[in-house]
Structures are given as C-alpha cells and as structure tokens.
C-alpha cells in the first residue's frame, strides 16, 4: 500500500492503523495526510496524528523518515524537543535516509542536526536539511556521520558563517556528494570583493571521498567563497564542482516552456556578482583534474547589464 494511502486510511480508520506498523518509509507531511489538510488542519491535529502513527509503529524495518512541518504551524507550536521524541521512536538501526524540513519560523536546525543527529542516527547514509534562518554557526564537534554518503543543506541567515559548514564535511569521512543551497537575504553580506586579503583557511582537514559538489544561488559572500576554497583544498578526490548562481531551476534549453525560470532584478544582480566572484577567486584554485562549471542567468531572458 502506498505511504500516502496508508496515512489517510490510518487517520480515519482505527482498523487500518496496522498499515503503518512496519511501513519502511515514513513520510509525514501535509501532502501525506491529504490535500484538504492544509485548509482544515491545525498544529495540534498534526501533532496528534504524528504521535499516534509513531507510537503504533513497531520501529522495525524503517529505511527512510521524512518529516515536513506543515503550514498550519507557527513559531510557538514548533519545538525541537518534540522532534527529538519522534526521532527516538522512528530512528532505529538500519535507517538509511532522513529528510527534515522545518517551518521558516524555526531557527538553527543545521546546528541541531550537527550536534544531535550523529548519536541518534549512527548509520545514516543520506541527509537533507533545510533551515531558513541559522542564528548560530555550525560547531566543530567530535561526533561523526561515519557512513554518510550524500548531504544536502539549504541554509540562510544574514549572520551565518558558511565556512562553519565545513564541520559537516569533517564529520563525514565517507561523503561523496554535497549539495548546498543558499537562501538569499534582503540585505547583502560581506562581499569577497570588499576584503579578500585575509581569506580564512582550515588546514589539516581532508575529505578524501568527496567527489561531487554543487552550490545553488552561489553569491559573492565572503564566507561562501571561503567554504568553496576550503573544499577545493581539502577534497583530494573531487571530480566536479558546480557553482549555480541562479535558483537551480531548469534552463531554457531543457525547460518545456523554452524559457528560464523568472528571477527578480535583485537576484539577477546578485547572480552576476556571484559569477564574477567565481571567476576571480574560485577558478584559479581549481585543479586541472576537476570539472568546473559556473551557471549564470540566461542573457536571452535576463539582461543583467540593464540592471546596473
């Protein structure tokens, strides 16, 4: 039985709760509970259903746990300590994938993931994190994600230091793929063009298995340039580095509409600055064995020059 069907049946019929008890993929979101849930549901209802499902699940055979905080939540109804209790139930030896998406009102989830998840999920192989506002930098702590092979992080926060994400790389000796997406803020960060004389380095770190890195919405932010340079210096097996200054959506050459995705004027300007930063500060450090790609807004649909 598909996971969505099992969820909707279990929510209305006690006799079918057993459909969850050994389900290998737990996907808990508005979409799972039905299209009408966004309109009629509440945070309390969502919590109650998740509690009911997880308490009735055997915890045996779970391969993937996906949790997406619904739009019915607000800043006062989302608490990471409640998420902790759910993870304690759902996360058992043998789980391979964890995907957690929190509301925009919840902060510091990258910090939470780095400090809490290694002990909760020692066998994790794939991790996806979305944290719209990180108020605290990611700490360098001794705990490890030893089997982790794929890491995807989407992060924002005007004061967040992107270089601190190197903590995830340092903790993941088996990591092969790293995808980073940047949430753009309304105010500009410190630019690498303003001060590049004291670019920070992190010597002594080696990411020998890392092969593919992609950064979406790459910009001229100094700490982002520092993270990228750190990856180039420490990832000895790197095969491909892609810096996408756009939203990461399909280009006009492959899009069915024949057009690139819409970008605001400010985003196009930031993308162009990102292209210049990539060419000036990243490209000279790329080894000849690494495929280097810089994706910029299509000039056919986004006339960058007209915005300056």
N, C-alpha and C positions, 0 to 999 in steps of 0.2 A: 504494500500500500504506500503511495507517495506520502512524503512527510507532511505536506500541506493538508492532504485529505485526512490523515491521521489526527492532525492538530484540531481541525474544525470538528471532526466527529467527537474527539475526546472532550472538547469543550461543552458539548451539548448532551452527550450520552454517556452515562457512567459505565455502561456495559462495554464501551469500546476503549476505555482508558488503557486497557492492556495493550492496545496497538502501539503505545509509546514505550512500553516497559523494556523492550530490547531493540528499539529503533537505533540503528548505527549512526544516524545523522540527526542531531537536534538543532533545528533552525527555528529560533524563537524571535518573531518579529510581527509587525502589523500585517505584513503580507501573508505570513503563515496562518494567522488567526482569521483571515478573510478581509475582502476589500471594504466591507462596511465597518470594520473595527475602528478605523481612523475617525469616523464620524460619531459613533455611538459609544466607544470605549472610554476608559479612564485609566489613570495610572494605577489606582487601587485594583481595578479589574485585571489589568495586565499582570501586576504582581501576584495576585491570587491564582491566576491561571498558570503562571510560571512555577510558583510554589507547588501547585497541585501536580503538574506534569513531572517535575523533578523528584518530588517525594515518592511518586509512584513508579519512577524509572528504576530499574534494577541496578543501573550503573555498569552493567556488563556489556561489552561489545561496542561501546561508543567510540567512533572513529573521528567524528567531527562535531564541534559545538560552535554554533553561530548564534550570536545574540546581538540584536539591534534595538536599542532603546527607542520606543515609538514616539511619535509627535505629541501624544497625549501627556507626556511627561513635562514637568517644568523643573526649574533649578532646585526646588525644595523637595521634589519627590524622587530624585535620583541619588543614590548613595552607594559608594564603592564597597562599603561593608556588607550591604545586602548582596552585591555581586559576588563578594568573597564566599558567602554561604552557598550560593548557587554553583560556583566553580568547585567547591568542595564536594558537592553531590555529583556533578556531571563529569568532572575531570578525574579519570582513573587511568591506571597503567594501560598503555596501548593506544591512547588517543593520538591522532596524527595532525589534526588541524584545529586551530582556534581562531575565530573571527569575532571581534568585539567592536561594535560601533556605538558610541555614546552620543547623547544629545549635545548640541552646541553649547549648552549651559554648563556642561560638566568639564572640569579642567584637569590637567596634569595626568592624563591616562598613560602617556608614554612613561612617565615617572613610575606610575603604579605597575605597569607591565614589566618594567626592567627590575624593579625591586621585589615584586611578589610572585610573578609567574614562574621563574626558574624552579622554585621549590614546589609549586603547585603542579607544574607540568614538566617534569624532567625528560619526558620522551617526545616533546613537541617537535614536529618537523616543518610545520608551516605556521606562520603567524602574521596576521593582518591587523594593524592598529590605525584608528582614526581618532585624532584628538585635535579639535579645532582651536583650542586655546591652552597652550602649555605655559604656565606661570613659573615653573621650576625646571631648571636644566636637568637632563638625564644624568644620574650619578654614575661614577665608575665604581662598581661594587664587585666583589669576588665571585658571586654566583654566576653560573653558566647555563646557556642553552646548548648543550653538547650536540644533540642530533639535528638541530635546526638547520634546514637547507634553504628555505625560502622566507624572506622577510619583506613585508610591505608596510610602510609607515606613511600616513598622511598627517601632517602636523602644521600648526600655526601658533601664533603668539608673538607679539611685537618684540618682547624682550627675550624670547627663547634663543638659546645659542645652538645653532645647528651642529656645530662641531661636537657638542656633547653626545650626539647620537652615535659617535664612534664607540661609545660604551656597549651598544648592541652588537657592533661588529666584533669587538674584543671578546664579548661573551659567547660568540657563535663560531667556534673553530671549524664547523662543517658547512658554514653558509656558502651557498653557490650563487644565489640571486638576491639582489637588494633593489627594491623599488621605493623611491622616496617622492612623495607629492607634497608641495608646499602650498599652504593656504595663504593667499595674498591678503595683506592688511591694508587699511585705508591710509596709513602713514608709512613713509619709506623707512627702511632700515639703514644702518650704517653701510655705506657702499664701499666696495673694494677699490673703487676709483678714488675715493676720498683719502684713504690711508692704506697703502699696501706695503709699507716699509717694514712693518712688524707682523707679518703673517705668522700665526701660531702653528707650531708643528707638534706632533706626538710621536717622537722617536721610540723605537723598541717594540712597536706593535706590528704584528704580521698576520695578514688574513690570507693564508695560502690557498684556500679553496674557492675564494670569491672569483666568479668568472663574468657575471653579467650585472651591470649597474645601470639603472635609469633614474633620472631625476626629472620630475614633471613640474612645470612652472619654474624652471631654473631662472634665477634673477642675479643681479649684481650684488646681492647681500654679501658682506664680507665673510661672515661665519659660514655661509654656504659654500663660498669659494674655498675656504679653509678645509671644510669637510671633504670636498671633491679632491683637493690636492692631497689630503691625507690618504684617501682611498687609492689614488694613483701611486703613491709612495709605498704603501703597505700591502697592496693586493698583488702579489707576485705572479698569480695565475690569471690575472684579468684578461678577458678576451674582448669585451665590448663595453664601452661607456657611451651612453646616450644622454644628452642634455636637451630636454624638450622645453623650450621657452613658452610654448602655448599651453592650452588646457589639457593636452594629451588626447584630444579627440581625433577621429579620423580626418585625414587631409582631403582636399578637394579631389585629388587624383583617385582616391579609393571610395569616397563618400558617394552614396547612391544619388544624392541631390546634385552632385557636381560642384558643391560649394563647401568651403571650410566652415567650421563652427564659428558662430558670432563671438567676437571679443570686444569688450569695452575699449574706448580710446586709451584709458589709463593702463589697461592690461597690455595693449599693443606696445605702448611706450616702454613699459617695464620689460616686456619680452625683448625689445630691441636692445635695451641696456644689458639684458642677460646674454644676448648674442655677442655683444662687444666684450663683455667680461670673459666669456668662454674662449673667445679668440685670443684675448690678450693675456689671460692669467692661467688658463687651463691647458689649452692646446700645446704650449711649449713644454709642458711636463708629461705629455702623453708618450709612452714608449712606442716604438715603431711596430711592435707586435700587437698593439691594442687597436681595435676598430673604434674610431672616434666619430660620433655623429652629433651635430648640433641642428636641432629642428627649430625653425623660426616661423612666424606668421607668414602665410602666403601673400606675396606682394600684389597678387592679382585682386584679392578681395580686401586686403588690409594695407592701405597705402601709408606705411609708417612715417614716411617723410613729411606727410601733410600734417602730422600731429605735433611736430616740433616748431 
